[in-house]
Amino acid sequence: MGTKNLAADRTAQDTASFRASPAAEAVPRLRCVAWRATGECRPNGPREPHNDKNCSEDIVGGMSGFCEVEGIDTEELFKVMRRYCTSLKSNIKFRCSDALDFIRYREAENTTISQALVPGFSLPNVVENRIGGAPRDGIVMVVYPKLLASAYATVRVLRDVLNCRLPIEIWFHVQEIGEDHLMLAPLRQLANVVGDVSFHPMYNSRAKGFISKVYAIYNSYFNRVLFLDADNVPVRDPSFLFDTSEFKSNGAVFWPDFWHPRRTLFNLHAQSMLWELLDTPFIDIVEQESGQLLVDRTRHAAPLELVYFYAFHEPNFFNKLDVIYGDKDLFRLA
């Protein structure tokens, strides 16, 4: 080991002096020190000082180690963005300069949770039920140009084949459909015939693609929502779902996906960096299918506020590190 590496490794010799990332409740002033490389494809493996990198260099696939971060006032040392060789997909890279935002992300997440747990907190457009009145239930769908035909077919099946009378909200982004909404003309004509179908424009520039689903559920005018992908055609009237014991007990019903940590297309396993990002233990269950989900927005306002945070907070480490696929698992993680 050369003199330069000895100096660079000053704080990394004694691994026992490191702590995990600081608690989300009290993040101190921090500075990035360096990337500390380790062997055996694990962040707590033997040190490899010759592979250390400064905070502005890329950390690429196949590397293991951690970002060394120091408390400016306390001189405490933290291991952040701890990486196994398989913690991220092979094409994903980051820099240890990202580690400070990585820590602050959890602080912001904790703040979001605290604010959502304040008594009286509610989501937008929630209406208090009248005494003895039934909660307002309905179906929420999101459309964009490629899904307009599918949405038309799904609404026809719901109304004409299954005789489903649940009201339906159709959400769309104006930049995708157009300010004149002409693309929606066939759907609007159908709505006039079958009744109780409303249309809701989205103007948030980021509410596109997968996260448009989060935006629509978060802002829905229904208290209890059955979300359906526009190309997800039910085989029976789904109204009964609101009366199931599972929904009454839990206020939410999710459907499992085929994938799980030992058979995943999305790198969602025990060594994923996702768990450190969320400061939560690894969850060894099947992944979530989000083509349909059932949720009571009044009972689960706080988790849905957290889902919205996951989808729209910047910097968005879900996207930057590609630790989940779209919106697929956001709801179960919240």
C-alpha positions as CSV (number, residue, x, y, z in Angstrom):
1,M,0.0,0.0,0.0
2,G,1.4,3.4,-1.0
3,T,1.7,6.6,1.0
4,K,-1.3,8.1,-0.9
5,N,-3.5,5.1,0.0
6,L,-2.4,5.1,3.6
7,A,-3.6,8.7,3.9
8,A,-6.8,8.1,2.0
9,D,-7.5,5.1,4.2
10,R,-7.0,7.0,7.5
11,T,-10.6,6.8,8.6
12,A,-11.4,3.4,7.0
13,Q,-8.8,1.2,8.8
14,D,-11.0,0.6,11.8
15,T,-14.3,-0.6,10.4
16,A,-15.7,-0.8,13.9
17,S,-15.6,3.0,14.1
18,F,-18.3,3.3,11.4
19,R,-22.0,3.6,12.1
20,A,-24.9,2.9,9.8
21,S,-26.6,5.9,8.3
22,P,-27.8,8.5,10.8
23,A,-31.3,8.3,12.1
24,A,-33.9,9.9,9.9
25,E,-35.2,11.9,12.8
26,A,-32.0,13.9,13.4
27,V,-29.7,14.1,10.4
28,P,-26.6,16.1,11.3
29,R,-24.5,18.3,9.0
30,L,-22.6,15.9,6.8
31,R,-19.8,15.7,4.2
32,C,-18.9,13.0,1.8
33,V,-15.4,11.6,2.3
34,A,-14.9,8.8,-0.3
35,W,-16.0,5.5,-1.7
36,R,-14.5,2.7,0.3
37,A,-14.1,-0.4,-1.8
38,T,-14.5,-3.9,-0.3
39,G,-14.0,-7.4,-1.5
40,E,-16.1,-10.6,-1.7
41,C,-18.9,-8.7,-3.2
42,R,-20.2,-7.4,0.1
43,P,-20.0,-4.0,1.8
44,N,-18.6,-5.5,5.0
45,G,-16.0,-7.6,3.1
46,P,-12.3,-7.1,3.4
47,R,-11.1,-3.6,2.5
48,E,-9.6,-2.9,-0.9
49,P,-8.1,0.6,-0.6
50,H,-6.6,0.5,-4.1
51,N,-10.2,0.5,-5.5
52,D,-11.3,3.5,-3.4
53,K,-12.8,6.4,-5.3
54,N,-13.4,10.1,-4.6
55,C,-17.0,11.4,-4.1
56,S,-17.3,12.6,-7.7
57,E,-16.3,9.3,-9.4
58,D,-18.8,6.8,-10.7
59,I,-19.6,3.6,-8.8
60,V,-20.5,1.1,-11.4
61,G,-21.9,-2.5,-11.6
62,G,-19.9,-5.2,-10.0
63,M,-18.4,-3.0,-7.2
64,S,-18.9,-3.6,-3.6
65,G,-18.3,-1.2,-0.7
66,F,-19.8,1.9,0.8
67,C,-19.7,5.7,0.8
68,E,-17.9,7.1,3.8
69,V,-19.8,10.1,5.2
70,E,-18.6,12.2,8.1
71,G,-20.6,14.4,10.6
72,I,-19.1,17.9,10.2
73,D,-19.7,18.7,13.9
74,T,-19.4,15.3,15.5
75,E,-16.8,13.7,13.3
76,E,-18.9,10.5,13.4
77,L,-18.4,8.2,10.4
78,F,-21.2,6.6,8.6
79,K,-21.5,3.8,6.0
80,V,-24.0,5.0,3.4
81,M,-25.2,3.4,0.1
82,R,-23.8,0.1,1.2
83,R,-23.4,-1.9,-2.0
84,Y,-23.2,-5.6,-2.7
85,C,-22.2,-6.5,-6.2
86,T,-25.9,-7.3,-6.9
87,S,-27.5,-4.4,-4.9
88,L,-28.3,-2.5,-8.1
89,K,-28.7,-3.6,-11.7
90,S,-25.5,-3.8,-13.6
91,N,-26.2,-0.8,-15.7
92,I,-26.9,1.5,-12.8
93,K,-24.2,3.8,-11.5
94,F,-24.0,6.5,-8.8
95,R,-21.5,8.7,-7.0
96,C,-20.9,9.1,-3.3
97,S,-21.8,12.8,-3.7
98,D,-25.3,11.3,-3.9
99,A,-25.0,9.9,-0.4
100,L,-26.0,13.1,1.3
101,D,-29.3,13.3,-0.6
102,F,-29.7,9.6,0.0
103,I,-29.7,10.3,3.8
104,R,-31.9,13.4,3.5
105,Y,-34.4,11.4,1.5
106,R,-35.1,9.3,4.6
107,E,-35.4,12.5,6.7
108,A,-37.9,13.9,4.2
109,E,-39.8,10.5,4.2
110,N,-39.9,10.6,8.0
111,T,-41.3,14.2,7.9
112,T,-44.0,13.2,5.5
113,I,-45.1,10.3,7.7
114,S,-45.2,12.6,10.8
115,Q,-47.3,15.2,9.1
116,A,-49.7,12.6,7.7
117,L,-50.2,11.1,11.2
118,V,-51.4,14.5,12.6
119,P,-55.1,14.1,13.7
120,G,-57.4,15.5,11.1
121,F,-55.1,14.9,8.1
122,S,-56.9,13.8,5.0
123,L,-56.2,13.4,1.3
124,P,-57.5,15.8,-1.3
125,N,-61.2,15.6,-2.2
126,V,-62.2,13.3,0.7
127,V,-65.8,13.9,1.7
128,E,-66.9,13.0,5.2
129,N,-69.7,10.4,5.0
130,R,-73.1,11.5,6.3
131,I,-74.3,9.7,9.4
132,G,-75.7,6.4,8.3
133,G,-74.7,7.1,4.7
134,A,-72.7,4.7,2.6
135,P,-69.1,5.7,1.6
136,R,-68.6,6.8,-1.9
137,D,-67.1,3.9,-3.9
138,G,-65.9,4.0,-7.5
139,I,-63.6,2.8,-10.1
140,V,-60.5,4.9,-11.2
141,M,-58.8,4.5,-14.5
142,V,-56.0,6.3,-16.2
143,V,-55.8,6.7,-20.0
144,Y,-53.3,7.8,-22.6
145,P,-53.5,7.5,-26.4
146,K,-52.4,3.8,-26.6
147,L,-55.0,2.8,-24.0
148,L,-58.1,4.7,-25.3
149,A,-59.5,1.7,-27.2
150,S,-58.8,-0.6,-24.2
151,A,-60.5,1.9,-21.8
152,Y,-63.5,2.0,-24.2
153,A,-63.8,-1.8,-24.2
154,T,-63.4,-2.0,-20.4
155,V,-66.2,0.6,-19.7
156,R,-68.5,-1.2,-22.2
157,V,-67.9,-4.6,-20.5
158,L,-68.4,-3.1,-17.0
159,R,-71.7,-1.4,-18.0
160,D,-73.2,-3.6,-20.7
161,V,-71.9,-7.1,-20.0
162,L,-71.4,-7.1,-16.2
163,N,-74.1,-4.6,-15.3
164,C,-71.7,-2.8,-13.0
165,R,-73.1,0.5,-11.7
166,L,-70.1,1.8,-9.8
167,P,-69.3,5.4,-10.9
168,I,-66.1,5.6,-13.0
169,E,-63.4,8.3,-13.0
170,I,-61.2,8.5,-16.1
171,W,-58.0,10.5,-15.5
172,F,-55.8,11.7,-18.3
173,H,-52.8,14.0,-18.8
174,V,-53.5,17.0,-21.0
175,Q,-50.0,16.8,-22.6
176,E,-50.7,13.3,-23.7
177,I,-54.3,13.7,-24.8
178,G,-54.2,17.3,-26.0
179,E,-55.6,20.5,-24.6
180,D,-58.7,20.1,-26.9
181,H,-59.4,16.6,-25.5
182,L,-60.5,15.5,-29.0
183,M,-59.0,12.0,-28.5
184,L,-61.5,11.5,-25.8
185,A,-64.5,12.0,-28.0
186,P,-65.5,8.3,-28.4
187,L,-65.1,7.7,-24.7
188,R,-67.2,10.8,-23.9
189,Q,-69.9,9.6,-26.3
190,L,-69.9,6.3,-24.5
191,A,-70.1,8.0,-21.1
192,N,-73.2,9.9,-22.2
193,V,-74.9,6.6,-23.1
194,V,-73.8,4.4,-20.1
195,G,-73.8,7.2,-17.5
196,D,-71.9,8.1,-14.3
197,V,-68.5,8.4,-16.0
198,S,-66.5,11.5,-15.3
199,F,-63.3,12.9,-16.8
200,H,-60.4,14.4,-14.9
201,P,-57.4,16.2,-16.5
202,M,-54.0,16.1,-14.9
203,Y,-51.7,19.1,-15.4
204,N,-48.8,18.1,-13.1
205,S,-45.9,17.8,-15.6
206,R,-44.6,14.7,-13.9
207,A,-47.9,12.8,-13.5
208,K,-47.3,10.7,-16.6
209,G,-46.5,7.0,-17.2
210,F,-46.6,4.8,-14.2
211,I,-46.9,7.5,-11.6
212,S,-50.1,8.9,-13.2
213,K,-51.8,6.0,-11.3
214,V,-50.5,7.4,-8.0
215,Y,-51.7,10.9,-8.9
216,A,-55.2,9.7,-9.8
217,I,-55.7,7.6,-6.7
218,Y,-54.4,10.4,-4.5
219,N,-56.7,13.0,-6.0
220,S,-59.8,10.8,-6.7
221,Y,-63.2,12.1,-5.6
222,F,-64.1,8.6,-4.3
223,N,-63.5,7.7,-0.7
224,R,-63.0,4.1,-1.5
225,V,-61.3,3.3,-4.8
226,L,-61.0,0.3,-7.0
227,F,-58.2,1.2,-9.4
228,L,-58.2,-0.7,-12.7
229,D,-55.6,-0.5,-15.5
230,A,-57.4,0.6,-18.6
231,D,-56.6,-2.7,-20.3
232,N,-57.6,-4.8,-17.2
233,V,-61.1,-6.2,-18.1
234,P,-63.0,-7.7,-15.2
235,V,-64.8,-11.1,-15.7
236,R,-67.5,-10.3,-13.1
237,D,-69.0,-7.1,-11.6
238,P,-66.2,-6.0,-9.2
239,S,-68.7,-4.1,-6.9
240,F,-68.6,-7.1,-4.5
241,L,-65.0,-6.4,-3.6
242,F,-66.0,-3.5,-1.4
243,D,-68.0,-5.9,0.7
244,T,-65.4,-8.6,1.2
245,S,-64.2,-9.4,4.7
246,E,-60.6,-8.7,3.6
247,F,-61.4,-5.2,2.6
248,K,-63.7,-4.5,5.5
249,S,-61.0,-5.7,7.9
250,N,-58.0,-4.1,6.3
251,G,-59.3,-1.2,4.2
252,A,-57.1,-2.3,1.3
253,V,-56.7,-5.3,-0.9
254,F,-53.6,-5.9,-3.1
255,W,-53.0,-8.8,-5.6
256,P,-49.7,-10.7,-5.6
257,D,-47.5,-10.8,-8.7
258,F,-45.7,-13.9,-10.0
259,W,-42.3,-12.6,-8.9
260,H,-40.6,-12.9,-5.5
261,P,-37.1,-12.3,-4.2
262,R,-35.8,-15.6,-5.4
263,R,-37.3,-15.2,-8.8
264,T,-37.4,-11.6,-9.8
265,L,-37.0,-9.6,-13.0
266,F,-36.6,-6.4,-11.1
267,N,-33.6,-7.1,-8.8
268,L,-35.9,-6.8,-5.8
269,H,-34.1,-9.1,-3.3
270,A,-32.5,-9.1,0.2
271,Q,-29.3,-7.3,-1.0
272,S,-31.1,-4.5,-2.9
273,M,-30.2,-1.0,-1.9
274,L,-33.9,-0.3,-1.6
275,W,-34.0,-1.5,2.0
276,E,-31.3,0.9,3.1
277,L,-33.0,3.8,1.2
278,L,-36.3,3.1,3.1
279,D,-34.5,2.3,6.4
280,T,-36.6,-0.8,6.7
281,P,-35.8,-4.6,7.0
282,F,-35.9,-6.7,3.9
283,I,-39.5,-7.9,3.2
284,D,-39.5,-11.5,2.0
285,I,-42.9,-11.7,0.2
286,V,-44.1,-11.8,-3.4
287,E,-44.0,-8.6,-5.4
288,Q,-47.2,-6.7,-6.0
289,E,-49.4,-6.7,-9.1
290,S,-50.8,-3.2,-9.4
291,G,-53.0,-3.6,-12.4
292,Q,-55.8,-3.6,-9.9
293,L,-55.9,-2.5,-6.3
294,L,-58.5,-1.6,-3.7
295,V,-58.0,1.0,-1.1
296,D,-60.0,3.1,1.4
297,R,-58.6,6.6,1.1
298,T,-60.0,7.7,4.4
299,R,-58.6,4.8,6.4
300,H,-55.2,4.9,4.7
301,A,-54.5,8.6,4.1
302,A,-51.1,8.4,5.7
303,P,-49.8,5.4,3.6
304,L,-51.2,7.0,0.4
305,E,-49.5,10.3,1.3
306,L,-46.2,8.3,1.6
307,V,-46.9,6.6,-1.8
308,Y,-47.3,10.1,-3.3
309,F,-44.0,11.1,-1.7
310,Y,-42.3,8.1,-3.2
311,A,-43.7,8.9,-6.6
312,F,-43.1,12.7,-6.7
313,H,-40.3,13.6,-4.3
314,E,-37.1,14.9,-5.9
315,P,-34.4,13.6,-6.1
316,N,-36.3,10.3,-6.8
317,F,-34.0,7.5,-5.8
318,F,-36.5,4.9,-6.9
319,N,-35.9,6.1,-10.5
320,K,-32.2,7.1,-10.1
321,L,-31.2,3.7,-8.7
322,D,-34.0,1.8,-10.5
323,V,-34.7,-0.3,-7.4
324,I,-38.3,-1.0,-8.3
325,Y,-40.3,-1.2,-11.5
326,G,-42.6,1.8,-12.0
327,D,-45.4,2.0,-9.5
328,K,-45.6,-1.8,-9.1
329,D,-44.5,-2.1,-5.4
330,L,-44.9,1.5,-4.2
331,F,-48.2,0.7,-2.4
332,R,-47.0,-2.3,-0.4
333,L,-43.8,-0.5,0.5
334,A,-45.8,2.4,2.0
